[in-house]
Amino acid sequence: MSKDVLRYDLMVQDALKGVVRKILTEAARDGLPGEHHFYVTFRTGAPGVRLSQRLREKHPDEMTIVLQHQFWDLNVGEHSFEVGLSFSGVPERLLVPFDAISTFFDPSVQFGLKFEAQDQPEDAVSPEVEPAEPAPAPAKLVPAALPAAKGKIPAAEPAPASAKDEPAAEGEDSRGSAEVVSLDSFRKKP
């Protein structure tokens, strides 16, 4: 098989992050339309993430925020978004780069995206094999027809304990559980 010099996987991932950027930009400008609301899961240790030390200690790997009723000052830039949320009655300001997002989900229409990390941990690379560049997996689409299940984080894998402890910014809500489907599964097989 030929090497993907064009890096279609990165192009698809960037395009889908553009979808998230556009959705958040419209929400910042016009507010949330209808019943739309968003669960955004991100890697708290990713470069550029800004949150309080208290939240970082409580969610050392990932956390999920809910943009529904109680958020303010949503500002969306080209590479990140900033938002004010309340955590256990304490107002916080978060800055989240789009590259840190691992899951975006809108339960009102059962739409979700799952992103793979673009960098691999160094200990995952064998010392005798040195790849020219890590190859991230493409973003995965969550199908639209999903069963609703109360109290589950919308992801195919079990959510980390830090994300399941309590909803990050909103009260409990009905959310769909989702099966993650790879973009490759939609391609024709020989």
C-alpha positions in Angstrom: 0.0 0.0 0.0 1.2 3.5 -0.8 2.1 6.0 1.9 -0.5 8.7 2.4 1.7 11.8 1.6 -1.3 14.1 1.5 -2.4 13.0 5.1 -6.1 12.7 4.4 -6.6 11.6 8.0 -5.4 15.0 9.3 -7.5 16.8 6.7 -10.6 15.0 7.8 -9.9 15.6 11.5 -9.3 19.3 10.9 -12.5 19.6 8.8 -14.6 18.0 11.6 -13.0 20.3 14.2 -14.1 23.1 11.9 -17.7 21.8 12.3 -17.3 22.1 16.1 -15.8 25.6 15.7 -18.7 26.7 13.5 -21.4 25.2 15.8 -19.8 27.0 18.8 -19.4 30.2 16.9 -23.1 30.3 16.0 -24.0 29.4 19.6 -21.8 32.3 20.9 -23.4 34.7 18.4 -27.0 33.7 18.5 -27.4 31.5 21.6 -28.5 27.8 21.6 -31.3 27.2 19.1 -34.3 25.1 20.2 -33.3 22.2 22.4 -29.7 22.0 21.2 -27.0 21.7 23.9 -23.5 20.3 23.9 -21.3 17.9 25.8 -17.7 18.7 25.1 -15.0 16.3 26.5 -11.4 17.4 26.3 -8.0 16.3 27.5 -7.1 18.5 30.5 -3.4 17.9 30.0 -3.3 18.9 26.4 -1.2 21.9 25.4 -3.0 25.2 25.7 -5.8 24.1 28.0 -6.4 26.7 30.7 -8.4 25.8 33.8 -8.0 26.2 37.6 -5.7 23.9 39.6 -8.7 22.7 41.5 -10.4 21.4 38.3 -7.1 20.0 37.0 -6.6 18.0 40.2 -10.2 16.7 40.1 -10.0 15.8 36.3 -6.3 15.0 35.6 -6.9 13.3 32.2 -10.3 14.4 30.8 -13.3 16.3 31.7 -16.7 16.8 30.1 -18.4 20.2 30.2 -22.1 20.9 29.3 -23.1 24.0 27.4 -26.8 24.3 28.1 -28.3 26.6 30.6 -25.6 28.0 32.8 -22.6 29.2 30.8 -21.5 32.7 29.8 -19.1 34.6 27.7 -18.6 31.9 25.1 -15.8 33.3 22.8 -14.7 31.2 19.9 -11.4 31.8 18.1 -9.7 30.0 15.2 -7.8 27.5 17.4 -9.7 27.4 20.8 -12.8 28.5 22.6 -13.3 30.2 26.0 -16.3 29.9 28.3 -17.5 30.7 31.8 -19.1 27.8 33.8 -20.0 27.1 37.4 -18.6 24.0 39.1 -20.2 23.3 42.5 -21.2 26.9 42.8 -17.7 28.3 41.9 -17.5 30.3 38.7 -14.6 29.3 36.5 -13.2 30.4 33.1 -11.9 27.7 30.8 -9.9 27.9 27.6 -10.0 24.8 25.4 -8.0 24.4 22.2 -9.9 22.5 19.5 -7.0 20.1 19.3 -7.7 19.1 23.0 -11.3 18.0 22.3 -11.9 14.2 22.3 -15.7 14.2 22.0 -18.4 16.6 20.9 -22.0 15.5 21.4 -25.4 17.2 20.9 -28.0 14.8 22.6 -31.0 16.8 21.3 -30.3 15.4 17.8 -28.1 12.5 18.7 -25.1 14.0 16.8 -21.6 13.3 18.0 -17.9 13.4 16.9 -15.0 11.6 18.5 -11.5 12.7 17.9 -8.3 10.8 18.4 -5.2 12.5 19.9 -2.9 13.8 17.2 0.3 12.9 19.2 1.3 9.6 20.6 3.0 9.1 24.0 6.8 8.7 23.6 6.8 5.4 25.5 4.4 3.9 22.9 7.2 4.1 20.2 9.6 1.2 20.1 13.2 2.4 20.5 14.5 0.5 17.4 11.7 1.9 15.2 11.6 5.6 14.7 8.6 6.8 12.7 8.9 10.0 10.6 5.7 11.3 12.0 3.0 9.9 14.2 -0.2 8.9 12.3 -3.3 9.8 14.2 -6.5 7.9 13.6 -9.2 9.8 11.8 -12.1 11.4 13.7 -15.0 9.0 14.1 -18.6 9.8 13.5 -21.3 8.8 15.9 -24.4 7.6 14.0 -27.6 9.7 14.3 -30.0 6.9 15.4 -28.9 6.3 19.0 -30.9 4.9 21.9 -31.4 7.2 24.8 -30.0 6.1 28.2 -30.2 8.3 31.3 -27.0 9.1 33.1 -24.4 7.9 30.6 -21.6 9.9 29.0 -22.0 9.7 25.2 -19.0 7.6 24.2 -18.4 4.1 23.1 -15.8 3.3 25.7 -16.6 3.6 29.4 -15.9 7.2 30.4 -13.0 7.7 32.8 -13.9 7.8 36.5 -13.1 11.6 36.6 -15.7 12.3 33.9 -18.4 10.1 35.5 -18.2 11.5 39.0 -20.6 14.3 38.4 -21.8 16.4 35.4 -19.2 19.2 35.0 -21.5 22.2 34.6 -25.1 21.2 34.4 -27.6 18.9 36.2 -28.3 15.3 35.2 -29.9 15.1 31.7 -31.0 12.4 29.4 -28.2 11.5 27.1 -27.8 8.9 24.4 -25.2 6.2 24.6 -23.4 5.9 21.4 -21.6 3.4 19.3 -18.5 5.0 17.7 -18.1 4.1 14.0 -14.9 4.6 12.1 -15.0 6.5 8.8 -13.2 3.6 7.3 -16.2 1.4 7.9 -18.1 3.5 5.3 -15.6 2.9 2.5 -16.2 0.1 0.0 -14.4 -3.0 0.8 -12.6 -4.9 -2.1 
